[in-house]
Amino acid sequence: MSEMKSRREFANLALGSVAAMGLVAATTATAEAYQGNMERALSSLYEALGSLREASSNKGGHRVKAMNLIQEAISEVQQGVEFADDH
């Protein structure tokens, strides 16, 4: 049962990642300079987050902490893209 839930969570993450990437692509399309490195960074962060969510939870809290840090990194990268768009 937890495997099905895990797969469902991964599918939801994948859909969310695709939607977020679309938003980032739309945001960067209006920027003065193409921000391919930032888009690739976001893609890698979403992939890492998905892998951690699929990993077993017997990591003494470190897996959860890593997921939280990646979510913070995603937010920072998105803010960086927005900042570049505004300046």
N, C-alpha and C positions, 0 to 999 in steps of 0.2 A: 504494500500500500504506500509506504513512504517513497518507494521508487517511482510510482505513478505520480505522486505529489511532486517529487523532485523534477520529473520530466515536465510536468505542467508548469512548475515555477520557471524552468529553463526556457520553455516555449514562451511564457509571458515575458521573460527577460529579453529574449530574442526579438519579440515583437516591439517591445519598448525601445530596444536598442536601434532597431530599424527606423522607428519613428523619430527617435532623438537624432539619429544621423541625418535624416531628412531635414529636420529643423536646423541642424548645424550647417548642412550644405546650403540651405536657403539663406541662412545668416551670412555665411562666408561668400555667397555669390554676390552680395551687395557690397562687400568690402572692396577697398581700393586695390588691395593685393590679395591674391589667392593664398589661402592659409592651409595648404595641403598637409603640412607637418602637424598642425593642430588637429585636423580631421583624422589623420592617421593615429595620433596619440589617443584621441577619443575612442576610436575603433579598438585599439589595443586595450584600453582601460575597460571597455565594455566586455571584451573577450575574457580578460582576466577575472572580472567580476563574475561572469558566468561560470568559469572554471571553478572558482572558489565556492560558488553556491552549489555546484555539483559534488564537491569534495565532501568526504565524511566529516562529521562534526566533532570528532574526538581529538581536537587540537588544543585543548586547554584554553579556549577563548581567543587564541591567536588568529584563527581563520575569520572569526567575526570581526575582530579588530582590523584585520587586513581589508575586509569588505567595506568597513566604514571608512577607512583611509582612502580606498579607491573611489568611493562615492564622493568624498571630499575633493579628490583630485579631479574627478569628472566635472564637478561644479567649478573648480578653479579654471580649468581649461575652457569651459564654456564662457565664464566671465572674461577670460582673456580674449576670446574671439569677439565678444560683444564690445569690449574696450577698444580693440583694434578697429572695429567697425565705426565706432564713434569718433575716432581720432585720426 
